[in-house]
């Protein structure tokens, strides 16, 4: 089983944005933008901690930030292909490794080890 999270740069960037929003709210008082900081804070924390993709030996589970399974893609090893930083099952794009915290090489190595 392979558990994949978001790349760390996105939630860290959002946490830095939250810090700037909260600092400006502290200096100049509460503004409407402070609400945006209150929304971005839990989202960025969930992006750092939760898995978005779980690859099992027979299916790929796409998860949301709350950990609920949104979609399952059943597959066999001969149906899987990795092209241009994207994972395909029967030529249907499942996800892109650009947003995920895994490289195409690591993903290929995982599927080779499964065979």
QUIZIUR-V504891 format. One record per residue. N is the residue number from 1. RES is the residue in one letter. PSI is psi in degrees with one decimal (none if undefined). OMEGA is omega as a letter, one per 30 degrees, with the letter a starting at -180 (999 if undefined). NEAR is the number of other ideal C-beta (glycine too) atoms within 10 Angstrom. Layout:
BEGIN
((N & RES & PSI & OMEGA & NEAR) (N & RES & PSI & OMEGA & NEAR))
END
This chain:
BEGIN
((1 & X & 136.6 & a & 8) (2 & X & 123.3 & l & 17) (3 & X & 127.6 & a & 14) (4 & X & 134.3 & l & 21) (5 & X & 175.3 & l & 16) (6 & X & 156.1 & l & 20) (7 & X & 141.7 & a & 15) (8 & X & -23.5 & a & 11) (9 & X & -35.3 & a & 9) (10 & X & -52.5 & l & 14) (11 & X & -30.3 & l & 19) (12 & X & -39.8 & l & 13) (13 & X & -40.0 & l & 11) (14 & X & -37.3 & l & 18) (15 & X & -39.1 & l & 17) (16 & X & -39.4 & l & 11) (17 & X & -39.4 & l & 15) (18 & X & -41.8 & l & 21) (19 & X & -42.1 & l & 12) (20 & X & -42.5 & l & 12) (21 & X & -45.3 & a & 19) (22 & X & -36.5 & l & 14) (23 & X & -44.4 & l & 11) (24 & X & -33.0 & l & 14) (25 & X & -35.7 & l & 16) (26 & X & -41.0 & a & 10) (27 & X & -46.3 & a & 7) (28 & X & 0.0 & l & 9) (29 & X & 166.3 & a & 8) (30 & X & 132.5 & l & 9) (31 & X & 172.8 & l & 12) (32 & X & -30.2 & l & 6) (33 & X & -21.1 & l & 11) (34 & X & -32.9 & l & 17) (35 & X & -38.2 & l & 12) (36 & X & -39.0 & l & 13) (37 & X & -37.0 & l & 19) (38 & X & -26.9 & l & 12) (39 & X & -42.3 & a & 11) (40 & X & -29.5 & a & 16) (41 & X & -55.6 & l & 17) (42 & X & -32.5 & l & 11) (43 & X & -45.0 & a & 14) (44 & X & -36.2 & l & 21) (45 & X & -41.6 & l & 15) (46 & X & -36.6 & l & 16) (47 & X & -31.0 & l & 19) (48 & X & -28.3 & a & 15) (49 & X & -30.5 & a & 12) (50 & X & 149.8 & l & 15) (51 & X & 140.0 & l & 14) (52 & X & -24.7 & a & 21) (53 & X & 133.5 & l & 22) (54 & X & 120.0 & l & 16) (55 & X & 117.7 & l & 23) (56 & X & 178.9 & a & 13) (57 & X & -19.3 & a & 10) (58 & X & -8.4 & l & 11) (59 & X & 160.4 & l & 14) (60 & X & 126.0 & l & 20) (61 & X & 125.4 & l & 17) (62 & X & 128.0 & a & 14) (63 & X & 156.6 & l & 17) (64 & X & -176.8 & a & 12) (65 & X & -18.1 & l & 15) (66 & X & -5.2 & l & 7) (67 & X & 3.3 & l & 11) (68 & X & 141.2 & l & 7) (69 & X & 122.0 & l & 11) (70 & X & -40.4 & a & 9) (71 & X & 146.2 & l & 11) (72 & X & 137.1 & l & 13) (73 & X & 100.3 & l & 18) (74 & X & 146.5 & a & 10) (75 & X & 164.2 & l & 20) (76 & X & 155.4 & a & 10) (77 & X & -30.5 & a & 11) (78 & X & -13.0 & l & 8) (79 & X & -15.2 & a & 13) (80 & X & 134.6 & l & 19) (81 & X & 149.0 & l & 13) (82 & X & 116.1 & a & 14) (83 & X & 136.0 & l & 10) (84 & X & 46.7 & l & 10) (85 & X & 22.6 & l & 14) (86 & X & 145.2 & l & 15) (87 & X & 129.3 & a & 25) (88 & X & 143.9 & l & 16) (89 & X & 117.6 & a & 16) (90 & X & 46.5 & l & 12) (91 & X & 19.5 & l & 8) (92 & X & 123.1 & a & 9) (93 & X & 128.6 & a & 11) (94 & X & -52.0 & l & 17) (95 & X & 165.9 & l & 20) (96 & X & 138.5 & l & 12) (97 & X & -4.7 & l & 20) (98 & X & -42.0 & l & 10) (99 & X & -24.3 & a & 13) (100 & X & 154.8 & a & 18) (101 & X & 45.2 & l & 17) (102 & X & 146.5 & l & 18) (103 & X & 165.0 & l & 11) (104 & X & -36.4 & l & 16) (105 & X & -42.3 & l & 10) (106 & X & -38.6 & l & 13) (107 & X & -42.5 & l & 21) (108 & X & -42.5 & l & 14) (109 & X & -37.3 & l & 11) (110 & X & -46.9 & a & 14) (111 & X & -31.1 & l & 16) (112 & X & -39.3 & l & 9) (113 & X & -22.6 & l & 8) (114 & X & -21.8 & a & 13) (115 & X & none & 999 & 6))
END
